[in-house]
């Protein structure tokens, strides 16, 4: 079980083909602060049919894309 499972389930339940979440949204959904470990854990998202497309440190958001 990953510490980001709640976030991956949330993203997978999205009906759209892309989803943008702020760092604050991600922290609220995951129930923990986002940190550098997110870069390692993001690989797990592919098993849910999604990927992390872009992480913007400036805008403090993450763009998720549904894999086709």
Secondary structure as the mmCIF struct_conf table of DSSP 4:
data_model
#
loop_
_struct_conf.conf_type_id
_struct_conf.id
_struct_conf.beg_label_comp_id
_struct_conf.beg_label_asym_id
_struct_conf.beg_label_seq_id
_struct_conf.end_label_comp_id
_struct_conf.end_label_asym_id
_struct_conf.end_label_seq_id
TURN_TY1_P TURN_TY1_P1 UNK A 3 UNK A 4
HELX_RH_AL_P HELX_RH_AL_P1 UNK A 5 UNK A 12
TURN_TY1_P TURN_TY1_P2 UNK A 13 UNK A 13
BEND BEND1 UNK A 16 UNK A 17
STRN STRN1 UNK A 18 UNK A 22
HELX_RH_AL_P HELX_RH_AL_P2 UNK A 23 UNK A 30
TURN_TY1_P TURN_TY1_P3 UNK A 31 UNK A 31
BEND BEND2 UNK A 32 UNK A 32
TURN_TY1_P TURN_TY1_P4 UNK A 36 UNK A 37
HELX_RH_AL_P HELX_RH_AL_P3 UNK A 38 UNK A 41
HELX_RH_3T_P HELX_RH_3T_P1 UNK A 42 UNK A 48
TURN_TY1_P TURN_TY1_P5 UNK A 49 UNK A 49
STRN STRN2 UNK A 50 UNK A 56
TURN_TY1_P TURN_TY1_P6 UNK A 57 UNK A 60
STRN STRN3 UNK A 61 UNK A 66
#
